[in-house]
């Protein structure tokens, strides 16, 4: 399942269009709505794809029973190993 933080709901075919990703950069992030939508669909593992993972920490506070995975950690994002 893929949830959009642009719409706060389940992703649809729009994620394949450039306009969606432009909106991702320019519109407010609807993180709480997106997490709630995923949880309602039964999600128990969340993946944050970001060079600077900051939302997973908020997610961990909101849904403690879920696993929160980030693509990078702060050291990796800074280019340090």
ROSE-4610 file (N, C-alpha, C; in Angstrom, 1 decimal, always signed):
// ROSE-4610
residu = [X/X/X/X/X/X/X/X/X/X/X/X/X/X/X/X/X/X/X/X/X/X/X/X/X/X/X/X/X/X/X/X/X/X/X/X/X/X/X/X/X/X/X/X/X/X/X/X/X/X/X/X/X/X/X/X/X/X/X/X/X/X/X/X/X/X/X/X/X/X/X/X/X/X/X/X/X/X/X/X/X/X/X/X/X/X/X/X/X/X/X/X/X/X/X/X/X/X/X/X/X/X/X/X/X/X/X/X/X/X/X/X/X/X/X/X/X/X/X/X/X/X/X/X/X/X/X/X/X/X/X/X/X/X/X/X/X/X/X/X/X/X/X/X/X/X/X/X/X/X/X/X/X/X/X/X/X/X/X/X/X/X/X/X/X/X/X/X/X/X/X/X/X/X/X/X/X/X/X/X/X/X/X/X/X/X/X/X/X/X/X/X/X/X/X/X/X/X/X/X/X/X/X/X/X/X/X/X/X/X/X/X/X/X/X/X/X/X/X/X/X/X/X/X/X/X/X/X/X/X/X/X/X/X/X/X/X/X/X/X/X/X/X]
num = [1/1/1/2/2/2/3/3/3/4/4/4/5/5/5/6/6/6/7/7/7/8/8/8/9/9/9/10/10/10/11/11/11/12/12/12/13/13/13/14/14/14/15/15/15/16/16/16/17/17/17/18/18/18/19/19/19/20/20/20/21/21/21/22/22/22/23/23/23/24/24/24/25/25/25/26/26/26/27/27/27/28/28/28/29/29/29/30/30/30/31/31/31/32/32/32/33/33/33/34/34/34/35/35/35/36/36/36/37/37/37/38/38/38/39/39/39/40/40/40/41/41/41/42/42/42/43/43/43/44/44/44/45/45/45/46/46/46/47/47/47/48/48/48/49/49/49/50/50/50/51/51/51/52/52/52/53/53/53/54/54/54/55/55/55/56/56/56/57/57/57/58/58/58/59/59/59/60/60/60/61/61/61/62/62/62/63/63/63/64/64/64/65/65/65/66/66/66/67/67/67/68/68/68/69/69/69/70/70/70/71/71/71/72/72/72/73/73/73/74/74/74/75/75/75/76/76/76/77/77/77/78/78/78/79/79/79/80/80/80/81/81/81]
x = [+0.8/+0.0/+0.9/+0.5/+1.2/+0.2/+0.6/-0.3/+0.4/-0.3/+0.2/+0.1/+1.2/+1.2/+0.7/+0.5/-0.1/-1.6/-2.3/-3.7/-4.1/-3.2/-3.5/-4.3/-4.4/-5.1/-4.3/-5.0/-4.3/-4.0/-2.8/-2.3/-3.1/-3.2/-3.9/-3.0/-3.5/-2.7/-2.0/-2.4/-1.8/-0.3/+0.1/+1.5/+2.4/+1.9/+2.7/+2.9/+2.3/+2.3/+3.2/+3.9/+4.8/+4.1/+2.8/+2.1/+2.0/+1.8/+1.8/+3.0/+4.2/+5.5/+5.8/+5.2/+5.3/+4.5/+3.3/+2.5/+3.2/+3.9/+4.6/+5.6/+6.2/+7.2/+6.7/+5.5/+4.9/+3.7/+3.1/+1.9/+2.3/+1.4/+1.7/+1.7/+2.5/+2.5/+1.3/+0.5/-0.6/-0.3/+0.7/+1.3/+0.3/-0.3/-1.3/-2.4/-2.9/-4.0/-3.5/-2.2/-1.7/-1.4/-0.9/-0.7/-2.0/-3.0/-4.3/-4.9/-4.7/-5.3/-4.6/-3.3/-2.5/-2.9/-3.0/-3.4/-4.8/-5.7/-7.1/-7.1/-6.1/-6.0/-5.2/-4.8/-4.1/-2.6/-2.0/-0.5/+0.1/+1.2/+1.9/+3.4/+3.8/+5.2/+5.1/+5.9/+5.9/+7.3/+7.5/+8.8/+8.8/+9.8/+10.0/+11.1/+10.8/+11.8/+12.2/+13.3/+13.7/+15.2/+15.9/+17.3/+17.5/+16.5/+16.5/+15.3/+15.3/+14.1/+13.7/+12.6/+12.2/+10.8/+10.0/+8.6/+8.4/+9.4/+9.3/+9.2/+9.9/+9.9/+8.5/+7.8/+6.5/+5.5/+5.8/+5.0/+5.1/+6.3/+6.6/+5.8/+5.7/+4.9/+3.4/+3.0/+1.5/+1.1/+1.9/+1.5/+2.6/+2.6/+3.8/+3.8/+2.7/+2.7/+3.3/+3.5/+4.0/+5.5/+6.1/+7.5/+7.7/+8.7/+9.0/+10.4/+10.6/+11.8/+12.2/+13.4/+13.9/+14.9/+15.0/+15.9/+17.3/+17.5/+18.8/+18.7/+19.9/+19.9/+20.7/+20.7/+21.3/+22.8/+23.5/+24.9/+25.1/+24.2/+24.3/+23.8/+22.8/+22.3/+23.4/+24.3/+25.4/+26.5/+26.5/+27.6/+28.7/+28.4/+29.4/+29.0/+30.0/+29.7/+29.9]
y = [-1.2/+0.0/+1.2/+2.2/+3.5/+4.6/+5.4/+6.5/+7.8/+8.7/+10.0/+11.0/+11.7/+12.8/+14.1/+14.1/+15.2/+15.2/+14.1/+14.0/+13.5/+12.8/+12.2/+10.9/+10.4/+9.2/+8.2/+7.1/+6.1/+6.7/+6.3/+6.9/+6.3/+7.0/+6.5/+6.8/+6.7/+6.8/+8.2/+9.2/+10.5/+10.5/+9.5/+9.4/+9.2/+8.8/+8.5/+9.8/+10.9/+12.1/+13.1/+13.9/+15.0/+15.9/+16.3/+17.2/+16.8/+15.5/+15.0/+15.3/+15.1/+15.3/+16.8/+17.6/+19.1/+19.5/+18.9/+19.2/+18.7/+17.6/+17.1/+18.1/+18.8/+19.8/+21.2/+21.5/+22.8/+22.9/+21.8/+21.8/+21.3/+21.7/+21.2/+19.6/+19.1/+17.6/+17.3/+16.3/+15.9/+14.5/+14.6/+13.5/+12.7/+13.5/+12.8/+12.1/+12.7/+12.1/+10.8/+10.9/+9.8/+8.6/+8.9/+7.8/+7.2/+8.0/+7.5/+6.6/+7.1/+6.3/+4.9/+4.9/+3.7/+2.7/+3.3/+2.5/+1.9/+2.7/+2.2/+1.0/+1.0/-0.1/-1.3/-1.2/-2.3/-2.2/-1.1/-1.0/-1.2/-1.9/-2.0/-1.7/-1.5/-1.0/+0.2/+1.2/+2.5/+2.7/+3.2/+3.5/+5.0/+5.7/+7.1/+7.1/+7.6/+7.8/+9.2/+9.6/+11.0/+11.1/+12.0/+12.2/+12.7/+13.3/+13.7/+13.2/+12.0/+11.4/+12.2/+12.9/+13.6/+13.2/+12.6/+12.3/+11.0/+10.1/+8.8/+9.0/+9.9/+10.2/+10.6/+11.5/+11.8/+10.6/+9.8/+8.6/+7.6/+7.5/+6.6/+7.1/+8.4/+8.9/+8.7/+8.7/+8.6/+7.1/+6.2/+4.8/+4.0/+3.7/+3.0/+1.5/+0.9/-0.5/-0.8/+0.3/+0.1/+0.1/-0.5/-0.4/+0.8/+1.6/+2.8/+2.6/+2.6/+2.4/+3.6/+4.0/+5.2/+4.7/+5.4/+5.0/+5.4/+6.6/+7.1/+7.4/+7.5/+8.1/+9.4/+10.2/+11.5/+11.5/+10.5/+10.4/+10.2/+9.3/+9.0/+10.2/+10.9/+12.0/+13.1/+13.2/+14.2/+13.7/+12.5/+12.0/+11.4/+11.1/+10.5/+9.0/+8.2/+6.8/+6.4]
z = [+0.0/+0.0/+0.0/-0.7/-0.8/-0.4/+0.6/+1.0/+0.7/+0.2/-0.2/+0.9/+1.2/+2.1/+1.5/+0.1/-0.6/-0.3/-0.4/-0.2/+1.2/+1.9/+3.2/+3.1/+1.9/+1.7/+0.8/+0.5/-0.3/-1.7/-2.1/-3.4/-4.6/-5.6/-6.8/-8.0/-9.2/-10.4/-10.5/-9.7/-9.8/-9.4/-8.5/-8.1/-9.3/-10.4/-11.6/-12.4/-12.0/-12.8/-12.2/-13.0/-12.5/-11.5/-11.8/-11.0/-9.6/-9.3/-8.0/-7.2/-7.9/-7.2/-7.1/-8.0/-7.8/-6.6/-6.4/-5.3/-4.0/-4.1/-2.9/-2.4/-3.3/-2.9/-2.5/-2.9/-2.7/-1.8/-1.5/-0.6/+0.8/+1.7/+3.1/+3.2/+4.0/+4.2/+5.1/+4.7/+5.5/+6.1/+7.0/+7.6/+8.5/+9.4/+10.3/+9.6/+8.6/+7.8/+7.1/+6.5/+5.8/+6.7/+7.9/+8.9/+9.3/+9.6/+10.0/+8.9/+7.6/+6.5/+6.4/+6.6/+6.5/+7.7/+8.9/+10.0/+9.9/+9.3/+9.0/+8.1/+7.2/+6.2/+6.8/+8.0/+8.7/+8.7/+8.3/+8.2/+9.6/+9.7/+11.0/+10.8/+9.6/+9.3/+8.4/+8.7/+8.0/+7.6/+6.3/+5.7/+5.4/+5.9/+5.5/+4.5/+3.3/+2.3/+2.2/+2.9/+3.0/+3.3/+2.7/+3.0/+4.4/+5.0/+6.4/+7.1/+7.6/+8.2/+9.5/+9.5/+10.6/+11.0/+10.1/+10.4/+11.1/+11.0/+11.7/+13.2/+13.7/+15.1/+15.6/+14.8/+15.1/+15.0/+14.0/+13.8/+15.0/+15.5/+16.6/+17.8/+18.0/+19.1/+18.9/+17.7/+17.4/+17.4/+16.9/+16.8/+17.3/+18.6/+19.2/+18.8/+18.4/+18.1/+16.7/+15.9/+14.6/+14.5/+13.5/+13.2/+12.3/+12.6/+11.8/+11.2/+9.9/+9.2/+8.4/+8.5/+7.7/+6.7/+5.5/+4.5/+4.9/+5.5/+5.9/+7.4/+8.0/+9.3/+9.2/+10.3/+10.2/+9.7/+10.2/+9.7/+8.3/+7.7/+6.3/+5.5/+6.0/+5.3/+5.2/+6.2/+6.2/+5.3/+4.8/+4.0/+4.8/+6.0/+6.9/+7.1/+7.3/+7.5/+8.9]
